[in-house]
Amino acid sequence: MILLGFNKEFLIRNEIKPNAWNTWASERSRGGVLDFLAGIPFLSVEEPTEYNVSKVKQILESEEQDIKNNVLVEEKPDIILIMNESFADLSLLGSLKLTDEPLEFFNSLSEDVVRGNLVVPVFGGGTCNSEFEAITGYSTAFFPVGSFPFVSYVRKETKNLGSQLKESEYYSIFMHPFGSTGWNREKVYKMFGFDKSLFLDDFKNVETIREYISDEADYNEIILEYEQAKKENENVFLFNVTMQNHGGYSQGELENLIQIVGEEGKYPEAEVWMTLIKESDRAFQQLIEYVEKQEQKIIVCMFGDHLPAIEEELFEEIQKNSGRNKIENEIWKYTTPFLIYANYDIEEKEYERMSANYLPMLLLEIAGVPLNPYQKYQKELYMEFPVISPVGVMDVLGKWYTWEEIDKLDRIKEYEKVQYYDLFENKK
């Protein structure tokens, strides 16, 4: 039995691995010993080939020299970052005619807005991997397939947006209208160094859509927490992970379902999900209207963690006449929209595609917060490879590379070493 834990191929072939969503339940159902053994292959990330600490330190030290004279903007903006559960836009995959527009408000925003398409590491589930990339800036592409960093790799203090902004005197809050044990979040955000974490039991606004806290109630809670934090803190960083749009997609109390024209009723899960997205859009409008009225500078960033787990046939139907090759079609199934809105003047810009590991760098740059050496390195890397994903790598010319072709890309191999050092060894 002991040997099972060290035979990765056997474990994966027989789908023996811990329940990363709820580690407590996993241990209860199978016993702590088997659960531990099943998780052994995912406990560590192998040191990159030809890894040399001195060379990596030289790379990051050169970036550090470039940022020594950087200073914060005179008036720092507050930052609200929202990862919206299963928030996506099916029109990105191909032509789709609907009875109503799910993202009417979201897509209408253009002034003082940076927007684009975010390539996330998961499809249909695995929320915490998108969450990890967006809060830390580290790519999951270099981790073992099937691993979840919130469970396997965040076991001590780990660099992230919250800890970085605390160095700039931000008060940091994490909010999630669900249980604290999901994806090990209660422990993770303590190790991330957030000043305050709130889960379902802490919420005052508990109105639901189906069985989940609605985005409207969630955003009302954001406003309450934000205003409370502003009474005692000059600057606030708030990271919120929503729940409203989580699968499965039974109709429940939803009415006036959005449908695909000419195929009404054919895809009931998709109809429910699209209607939920419409509700998200309405709630987001209310939040933005609140932010617009505030005198304090505020940035709001929202993105989706992954596409929904709805009828697979629908994805095939939408993409069959896209004119894209197989890898392009696959990548768009890993792409969600993102938007950064400011209630003050910022330069408008649109990004065709960016992988989620770059989001912290972009957000901090817009906010005027100095980048750290790792993020400075990322900024240069982005100009060459805007997408680095478990699905593949895209260069600035739009050419895609599979991970079997990665030996051709010296810069990606260098990035793997830089990330490994910064995540696992650089504790400055």
Summary of the structure (lengths in Angstrom):
residues: 428
radius of gyration: 21.3
end to end distance: 40.4
largest distance: 62.6
contacts: 1395
relative contact order: 0.19
helix: 44%
strand: 15%
